[in-house]
């Protein structure tokens, strides 16, 4: 049995799951993407994304699209609405201009949001809370 290196994270079951789309830095795509599994976006993407798995927008990712997925992690920039069946997480350098709808929302210190957010059950509507550059306390936002 191999020993784990201090600071190394435990492997996750999802690590073995194939990435359906990897849009690298310097690459661009415009149109409708329908993906059954997870995706990673480090380039420029415009249009609409419908994903059956999680979507990660990396630090160099620039998305101008509405995005729907199981979960969404944003480390880069998104101009469009985000809807997740499980959760949305915004990293410290994330910039989002659009509405956020998910049962759970995690916003790191430094992340910027210009849009409405609705958290909780799937029936929530984005008009319930307005976030302008900071997370709204009554939105069920979990700061990290």
C-alpha positions, 0 to 999 in steps of 0.5 A: 500500500502506498503512503500519501504525501502530506498535503496531497488530496485523496483521489476522488471517484469523479477524478476517473470520470472522463472530461467530455470537453476540454477547451484549452487556453487560447482556444475559442468556441461559439454555439450550443454545447450539449454534454453528457459528462463534465467539462473544463473551460480555460479558453473562450466560449460563447453561446449556450452550455447544457451539461449532464455533469459538472462544468469548471471554468478555469482561471483563464476561462471566459464564458459568454453563455448561459450555462446549465449543469449538475454543478458549476465552479467558476475561477475565471469570467462568466457573462451569462446565467448559471443554473446548477442542479447541485451547487455553484462555487465561485473562486476568489478571482471569479467574475460573474455577470448574470443570475445564479440559481442552485440549491447551494452557493459558495462564494470565496472572498474576492469573487465578484457577482453582478446579478441575482441569486436564488438558493435553496429548493429547485423552485427558487427564482432569481428575483428573490435576492440581488447580489451586486459585487458581494454575496447576499446573506439571506441567499444561503450563500456560504462564504469560504 
